[in-house]
Amino acid sequence: MVTVDSGASGVLDPIGLMPLRKAIAERLAAQTGFDWSAEEIAITAGSKEALLCAGLAVLERGDEVIIIRPWQPFVPALVHAAGAVPVFVDAQRPRYTPDGNSIRAAITSRTKAMIINSPTRPRSTT
């Protein structure tokens, strides 16, 4: 535990405390049968931060990211923050199922990722 009395500076590792990352790595290894190290684990404050970190890590200027609509409002913003270009594909109601042909048509040589939102509260697609 980090406390004022422990002599810690109060500045924490932005990807999570090492004891927690080690514990998660051990748990993942036990559950999956694959070796995991704490260096492969990052702790975020939520899914939005996790998606932003992942986008900034793998996307480069000019990459394209297919986004299945409906989407959460932050999704295109995180793609833009990484310098990438969002490419929208509509899902079909009532089950919000993306059409495979529409996805294939959206793929180009610059496509780097696809973000699929599984909405519990679908929002406007505009």
Secondary structure, DSSP 8 states (H G I E B T S, - for coil): ---GGGT--S---TT--HHHHHHHHHHHHHHHSS---GGG----SSHHHHHHHHHHHH--TT-EEEEEES--THHHHHHHHTT-EEEEEEEETTTTEE-HHHHHHH--TTEEEEEE---SS-----
